Amino acid sequence: MRAIVIAEYGGPEVLEWREVPDPRPDRGEVLIDVTASAVNRADVMQRIGFYPPPPGASPYPGLECSGVVAEVGADVEQWKVGDRVCALLAGGGYAERVAVPWQQVMPAPERIELKEAAAIPEAACTVWGTVFMQARLRRGERLLVHGGASGIGTTAVQLAKALGSQVITTAGTDEKLAKLKELGADQLINYRTQDFAELVEDVDVILDIVGAPYLAGNLKVLRTGGRLVLIGLQGGSKAEIDLGTLLYKRASVIGSTLRARPVDEKGVIVRGVTENVLPLVSAGAMRPVVYAEVPMSEAAEAQRMLDSGEHVGKILLVR
C-alpha cells in the first residue's frame, strides 16, 4: 500500500507518499480500507518531532479515518467486512489501509458522505471525553470554547448547543465568528480585538487549547463550581495560578489528552460518541464542518493549510 511517511523532522516538505508494507489486523483489530483521513494539530507536531506516536502505534501520521472494513482479526464479532465505518486512531490515517482495535471503530452516519465521516472521530471523542465525561457539562449550563474555528471548536459549539447549553466562543476573525454563529454560538468574541475576560462571566465549563496566557482570565470568568479543561498549550505551558481564586470558587482545572490513552479507555469514549453524538449527525442536528478536501498524496499542502490558521473546521485528506 501507499502511505505518507515522515522522511525526517521538519516542514511540510518532509511528508512523502511512498510504498510501505501492508498492515494486517492482529487479534481484536479491524483492517480498514481508508476513504479519507483528516489533518490535526497533533500531526504537525509529529512531523516536527515533538509528538511521537505511542509504543506499538503506526509510524504514519493520522489520528482518524473513514472507510470500509476490509478484514477482521480473530475475536472480532462487532464488525464485518463491508461495514462503512470511521475510527479513532493512535496513528496511520494518512494511508490506504490501517489496522485499529475494534473498540475504536464506530459506524459512519448514513446522512453524510463516507469521506466526511473522517472529520468526526478525533474532534467528537475529544469533546465528548472532556466536556461531557470529565467536566460533566449539563443542559442549561454555559460553555466557553476557545479556538472555536478549529475542528474541535466547531464540534464543541454544535454538540453543546444541540444538548441544551449556552455557548460562548472565541476566534480570530469576524468571518470565523460569523460561521460559528451559524453553527449556534450565542456569544462571539474576536480575541484579536476583544478581551474575553472582560466580556464573559459565570461560565460553567471552559474548553481551552491556548494554555498559559488564558489561565488567569479563565479562572476569572468561571462561576463557583466551574470546570476548566485544558487540551492544548498553543500559547505556552507555564503560568502562575491564583490558588485563592481556585479555592474560593471551588473550581477544577482538568488536563486531558487522548492519543496515548489505553484502548479500553478510548473504547469507553468511542461508545459514548456512538450513543450520544452520531445520532445527532444522523438526525441533521449537527455535522462535521469541512473546510477543504486535499488528495492524500498532497498531505504537505494540507498541513500548510492548517499552519496558515485560515481554516474553519476540518481539512480532509481523500483518496
N, C-alpha and C positions, 0 to 999 in steps of 0.2 A: 504494500500500500504506500501511499504518499502522506507525508506529514510536514508540518512546519517545525524545523529544527533550529535551535539557537546555536549558531556556529561558534560564537564567542560572545561574551558580555559586551553590550554597547548599545548603539542607537538602533532604530528600526531596521536599518540595512543589514543587520546580522541575522535576520529571520530568513531562512531558506526553505523552499518547497522541495523536499527530497524523497527518494525511495528509502523506505525503512522496513524492518521486519514486521510481518503481520502479527497483531496481537491474538491471543487465544484466551477464551474465558476459563479461569480457574473455577474450582468448586465454589458455588454460591455467587458466580458472576454472570453477567449478561453481556454479549457482544453486540454492539450497535453499529449499523451502517449509518454513518453520520450524514445528515442532510445539511445541517448548519451548526455553527457554534457562535459564541458572542465574545466580544472583547471586554475585558475587565481590567481595572487598575492593577490588580494582582499580576496579570500577565506582563504588564510593562515592568513591574518591579522584578519579576523573574528574569525578564530579558536583560536587565542591567545588573543582575547578580545579587539583589537584595532580598529575594523571596524564593528560595529553592523549594521544589516540591517535597512533601513529606516522604519518609522512607517507604519504598515499595510502590510509589505512585509513578505514573508515566512521566518521562522527562520532557514531553512536549507540552507547550502551554495550552490553556483552555480549561476553564472550570465549569463548563456547562455545554450541553449539546441537545439537539433533537435528531430523530432519525427513526429507523425501523430495526427491530430486533432481528439479527441475522443468525444467532446461535445462543443457546443457553448452556451453562455449565451444569455439573452434577448438583443435585439437591435444590435446583431452582424449579419451583412449581408455580410461582406467581406470574411469570411471563412466558410467552411462547413466540416462536419465530413468526414474523409478520406483524407483530404489535407495533403501533405508532406510539412512540414514547419521547419523553425528554428526560434528562438526567443531570444530577449534580455530580461533578467530578472533582477528584483531587488533582487532575491534570489530564492532558491528552485530547482535549476537544478540538484542537487545530489539526485534525487528521481525518482520513477517510473512514477509519474504524477505531473504536475504543471499547475496552472492556471495563465494566463497572460493577460493583456489588449490587445485587438485585434490590437491596433496601434503598438505594439512592436513585431508583428509577421511578418515574411517575407517568401516567397516561398523558399523551398530548391532547389538549382540548380540541374537540371537533370543530368548534366555531371559528378557529383561526387556522391559517396555513401552517403546515408542519414546520417550515423554516422559522416562522415567527415564534414557535414554542421554544426555540433555543434561547430566547430572551427571558424566559421565565425562571429557571431553577435557581441560579445564584442570587438574584435580587429577591425573589419570593421567599427563599429559605432564609436569607439574611434578615429580612423584615419580619417574617413570622417568628423566627427563632429569638430575635432580640426584642422587638417592640411588643409582641404579644405573649411570648412564652416567658422571657426573662423580666421585662418591665411591666407586664400584665396590663397593657392599655385596655381600658374598658369603654363601653358605649357611653357617650356623653362627656368623656374627658378630652383634654386639649393636648394635641401633639405638635411639637415644633420639629420640623425636618430641615436640617442644614444641608446644602447641596441638593436642592430639590430637583435640579435638572438632570441628575445622574440616573442611571438605570435603577439603582436602589431608591433614589429620591422619588422618581415618578411612580414606582411601585408602592412606596410607603404612603404617598399622598392619596392614591386611588384606593388602596386597601383600607386605610384608616377611615376614609370618608365613607366607603361602602359599608363599613361595620359600625358607623354611627358616631364617629369622633369629629371634633372641630380641628381643622388642620391649618397650621401656620408654616410657611416655608420661606427659605432664603434662596436667592440665585443672583448671578452677577450681571444680568442684563434685563431690560424691560421686556424684550422679546421672549426670553425664557420664562419670565414671570407670567406673561400672557398665556403661554402654553400651560403652565401649572394651574392657572385659573380655570382653563378649560377642563383640566383633569379633576377639579373640585376643590382646590385650595381656597380657604376662607380669608386668609390674610397673607399678603405678599410683601416681601422686604427685599430691596436691592441692597446687597451687602456692600457694594462699592460706594453707595451714596447715603446709606442709612445705617444706623446702629440698632441692631435688633434688641439689645438690652435696654434701650430707651423706649421702644415701641411695643414691647410684649410684656405681659405679666401673667402670673397664675397658670403656668404651664404644668401639666401633669407628667408628661414624658417628653424627653428630647432625644432625637437620633442625630448623632454628631459624627461627621467624618473629618473635622478640622483639627480638633485636639487643643493643644496648649493655648493659642490665642483666644479661644472662645470659653475657656473654663470659667473665668470669673463672671462673665456675662450669663453663661448657662446657669450657674448657681443663683445668680440674682433673680432670674425670671422664674425659677422653679417655685411652685407653691409647696406648702407643707405636705410632706409625704411624697414629693416628686421624685422621679427617677431619670437620671441622665445615663444614656447608653453611648459609649464610645466604640465606634467600629473602624475608625481611621485616624491617622495622625498627619494629614496633609500639611498642617501648619506647624507641626513640631510636637515633640513628646514630653517636654519638661515645662512645668508651670507650678507656681505656688498655689496652694488651695487654702481657703479660709475655713478651717475646721469648725470655727464657731458658727458660721452660716450653715454648714452641713449638719451640725448638732441641733441648732435652733429649728431648722426646717425638717428635721428627721428625714433628710433626703438620702438617696442612694446613688452612688456612682458605679456603673457596671461596665466592665470591659468585655469585649466579645470578639472572637474570631471564629471562622467556620472551616477553613480548609483542612486544618490539622486535627479536627475532632475525630474520635473513633467512629467506625462505621455505624455502630449501634446508635450513637447519639445523632448522627446525621439521619439515620433512618427514622428516628422519632420526629425530627423536624420535617422531613420529606412527607411523612404520613400526615402531619398537621397541615402542610400545604395542600396535599391531595384532598383532604377532607374539607378544608375551610377556604382555600384560595381558588383552586381550579374550578369549583362550581360557580364562582363569581365570574370567571372568564367565560365559562360556557354559557352563562346567562346574559353576557354582554354588560355586566355591571363594571367591569374593568378589563383592560387588555394590555399586553406589553407594548410599550412605546418604542418604535423602531426608527432610528434617525437615518440609517443608511445600510445598504447591503453591498458588501465587497466580496469579490471572489476569494476563496480561502487561500489560493496561491499568492494573493496580494496582501497578506496579513500585515506586511510592513506599512503599507499605505493606511490600512485600518487603524493601526496603532498611532500613526502620525495624526490621524483624525482625532483620536482620543486625546492625545497630548495637546492638541490645539485648544481643547476646552470649549469648542463651539457647539458641541452636540447637545441634544435633549433626548434622553432615553438611551437605547442600546444601539451599538454598531454590530451588525451581523456579519459573520463570515460564511458564505454559502458556497456549496459545491455545484 
